[in-house]
Amino acid sequence: MDVTFKIRRQNPDLPGKEKPYWQEFVLGDVEPTDRVLEMLHRIKWEQDGSLSLRRSCAHGICGSDAMRINGVNRLACKILVRDVGERIQIEPILGLPVIKDLIVDMEPFFDHYRQVMPFFVNDDPLPADGRERLQTQADRELFDDTTKCILCACCTTSCPSFWANGHYVGPAAIVQAHRFIFDTRDQAGKERLDILSEPNGVWRCRTIFNCTPACPREIEVTKAIGEVKLAIRKGKTIGIIQPDVSH
Amino acid sequence: MTSLVLTVRETLRYRGAIGQWSWVLHRLTGVGVVLFLALHVIDTSWAVFYPGLYVKAIAAYQSPIFTIGEFGLVFAVVYHAFNGIRIVIFDYKPELWRHQAQAAVAVLVLTLLVLAPVFLGMASHVIDFYVTEQAIAGSKIMDVVVFSIIEQLPFIAGFVGVLAAAIVLAAAFSLVRGGATERSRYPQASPVERFWWAFMRLSGILILPLVFGHLALMHVVQGVFDITAAQEVAGTLATNGTIGAVPSAVEFVFHRWSYAAGGVFVWRVYDLFLLVLVTLHGFNGLRYVLTDYTSFNDFARRTSVALCTVIAAVLLAVGAAALFVPLEKDIISEAMAATAEIYELRGEEVPAELEAFLSEHR
């Protein structure tokens, strides 16, 4: 079948193309089970080599091909043509500066990520056997969901609070902080909660719920943000996370 | 402005689910109610301080434009209240998030269910008013409205003054603190924001019964069309005396605030709680909305915060002053004179009872 792609393009280095514009491409011989990323490759390879996009593994693990597909943030490598139809509109994710076409500058996003101390902190001596710090299965379960984040920015750039205010730390950074805050072996939870309780921390979240369906890893993003808010509110991390009944 | 324009445009373009639209509606209804609140607190305080102006303000409220506005206001309050409950539930029980979309639909359905009888009740007042007051020609009504608005220029001047004060405050603050747009690598914890987050949820729940009671009494049982004609004040007992031969909105307020049960001025206490909680909730909410779209610029953000603070302080001061000041009978005579003026504006004859009252008190 034929599929029409309408792509938001921009090239700051090319006179006449500095401003964003839409360009249409028609691809023939498309299978419904083809991935959108492959179709973008075909456009680039068969029709217009100047089309720029970012992708690495192409299998939903590296998180580099986040884009807004038919109005919703998606990974191009995880979306099939049959999921979105025969007219596909693609534009860069919003809230980060566009470098070229579908490529955005991820630096502000990673700045927020670095701010929440996304690393394990524990200065105690290693256990006697010199191996891993053990943890019960129940304790591991508490932050299992937020370990799945691949930092693709689908959630953060779907958030109207982030569009309005780039200082807002954003859903992804909170998810990453959640992974360590609720890890019983970690010792920097208090510092992370302090960082996230500043005015542009968790309080800018208005529970709009755009982030949760945008996550290609199906992380319960708004729930995680809510748990961090409660942890800050109550000044503790124990007893905040309730078991999910639907599991 | 770019931040706001971008967010509005992209919110329309992004295919977010119902949660996104609940948020839009929550913001719009919140801002709408808070703007009306500013008007309402100032206007109502005039019943005590400038009774003539109060009578004319009520006359303006009885015009068709404000009637449409009143229906919008009641919708806004009811929707904001129910959606607020939804927000509180998912804030304190994040594990229930899978039900948030159903809850958003439930909020809409519940709003419509509550509004149906309420709007019917309000409409019956409107119809009564326009049927019994047929004598007023449409153009004359507009005369009254225009006249009332012109008379309230000092209010607009006051508003400009408040805005100027906010800008000066923000500028002074910026001079002292300097610019601080760049976030430090490890930002400071803010117990202030943590407090307001909890306050918004607690005050939202606390004002629910107060606001619904107020709406039921002042918009459904006795609406803005009744308070200029009522002989008795709902929520008070007739033993405190009924309104005189020529009713006026000022006398209505007089009786309401003079009503004491067991030595307690019930409605003054009620209105004081309402004033404090709603003003703090409303203007902190407005601060959230404004700072969301001004955080790219220190000065704009500080002006927004100062603006909300100054307006809230003025409203609390003026409102509390009106509630605490001892009521004098002569505000009723002033109101009568203003009522006579309105009759003249409408090109109608001043009723004999009113003439008699005025000649007796002059």
HADDOCK unambig.tbl for C-alpha pairs under 7 A between the chains (distance, minus, plus):
assign (segid A and resid 71 and name CA) (segid B and resid 13 and name CA) 6.59 0.50 0.50
assign (segid A and resid 71 and name CA) (segid B and resid 14 and name CA) 4.93 0.50 0.50
assign (segid A and resid 71 and name CA) (segid B and resid 15 and name CA) 5.01 0.50 0.50
assign (segid A and resid 72 and name CA) (segid B and resid 14 and name CA) 6.23 0.50 0.50
assign (segid A and resid 72 and name CA) (segid B and resid 15 and name CA) 5.68 0.50 0.50
assign (segid A and resid 115 and name CA) (segid B and resid 185 and name CA) 6.29 0.50 0.50
assign (segid A and resid 115 and name CA) (segid B and resid 186 and name CA) 6.19 0.50 0.50
assign (segid A and resid 160 and name CA) (segid B and resid 7 and name CA) 6.23 0.50 0.50
assign (segid A and resid 160 and name CA) (segid B and resid 11 and name CA) 6.87 0.50 0.50
assign (segid A and resid 161 and name CA) (segid B and resid 292 and name CA) 6.81 0.50 0.50
assign (segid A and resid 163 and name CA) (segid B and resid 7 and name CA) 6.02 0.50 0.50
assign (segid A and resid 164 and name CA) (segid B and resid 3 and name CA) 4.97 0.50 0.50
assign (segid A and resid 164 and name CA) (segid B and resid 4 and name CA) 6.42 0.50 0.50
assign (segid A and resid 164 and name CA) (segid B and resid 7 and name CA) 5.64 0.50 0.50
assign (segid A and resid 164 and name CA) (segid B and resid 292 and name CA) 6.17 0.50 0.50
assign (segid A and resid 164 and name CA) (segid B and resid 293 and name CA) 5.55 0.50 0.50
assign (segid A and resid 165 and name CA) (segid B and resid 292 and name CA) 6.12 0.50 0.50
assign (segid A and resid 165 and name CA) (segid B and resid 293 and name CA) 6.54 0.50 0.50
assign (segid A and resid 165 and name CA) (segid B and resid 295 and name CA) 6.06 0.50 0.50
assign (segid A and resid 165 and name CA) (segid B and resid 296 and name CA) 6.46 0.50 0.50
assign (segid A and resid 194 and name CA) (segid B and resid 188 and name CA) 6.52 0.50 0.50
assign (segid A and resid 194 and name CA) (segid B and resid 189 and name CA) 4.39 0.50 0.50
assign (segid A and resid 195 and name CA) (segid B and resid 186 and name CA) 6.25 0.50 0.50
assign (segid A and resid 195 and name CA) (segid B and resid 187 and name CA) 5.35 0.50 0.50
assign (segid A and resid 195 and name CA) (segid B and resid 188 and name CA) 6.04 0.50 0.50
assign (segid A and resid 195 and name CA) (segid B and resid 189 and name CA) 5.71 0.50 0.50
assign (segid A and resid 197 and name CA) (segid B and resid 189 and name CA) 5.13 0.50 0.50
assign (segid A and resid 197 and name CA) (segid B and resid 190 and name CA) 5.67 0.50 0.50
assign (segid A and resid 197 and name CA) (segid B and resid 194 and name CA) 6.93 0.50 0.50
assign (segid A and resid 198 and name CA) (segid B and resid 187 and name CA) 6.56 0.50 0.50
assign (segid A and resid 198 and name CA) (segid B and resid 188 and name CA) 5.90 0.50 0.50
assign (segid A and resid 198 and name CA) (segid B and resid 189 and name CA) 4.73 0.50 0.50
assign (segid A and resid 198 and name CA) (segid B and resid 190 and name CA) 4.69 0.50 0.50
assign (segid A and resid 199 and name CA) (segid B and resid 190 and name CA) 6.54 0.50 0.50
assign (segid A and resid 199 and name CA) (segid B and resid 193 and name CA) 6.15 0.50 0.50
assign (segid A and resid 208 and name CA) (segid B and resid 19 and name CA) 5.09 0.50 0.50
assign (segid A and resid 208 and name CA) (segid B and resid 20 and name CA) 5.00 0.50 0.50
assign (segid A and resid 208 and name CA) (segid B and resid 23 and name CA) 5.89 0.50 0.50
assign (segid A and resid 209 and name CA) (segid B and resid 19 and name CA) 5.60 0.50 0.50
assign (segid A and resid 209 and name CA) (segid B and resid 20 and name CA) 6.73 0.50 0.50
assign (segid A and resid 210 and name CA) (segid B and resid 16 and name CA) 5.72 0.50 0.50
assign (segid A and resid 210 and name CA) (segid B and resid 17 and name CA) 6.91 0.50 0.50
assign (segid A and resid 210 and name CA) (segid B and resid 20 and name CA) 6.56 0.50 0.50
assign (segid A and resid 223 and name CA) (segid B and resid 94 and name CA) 4.88 0.50 0.50
assign (segid A and resid 223 and name CA) (segid B and resid 95 and name CA) 6.13 0.50 0.50
assign (segid A and resid 223 and name CA) (segid B and resid 97 and name CA) 6.38 0.50 0.50
assign (segid A and resid 226 and name CA) (segid B and resid 91 and name CA) 5.86 0.50 0.50
assign (segid A and resid 226 and name CA) (segid B and resid 94 and name CA) 5.48 0.50 0.50
assign (segid A and resid 227 and name CA) (segid B and resid 94 and name CA) 6.57 0.50 0.50
assign (segid A and resid 233 and name CA) (segid B and resid 194 and name CA) 6.52 0.50 0.50
assign (segid A and resid 242 and name CA) (segid B and resid 95 and name CA) 6.44 0.50 0.50
assign (segid A and resid 244 and name CA) (segid B and resid 95 and name CA) 6.27 0.50 0.50
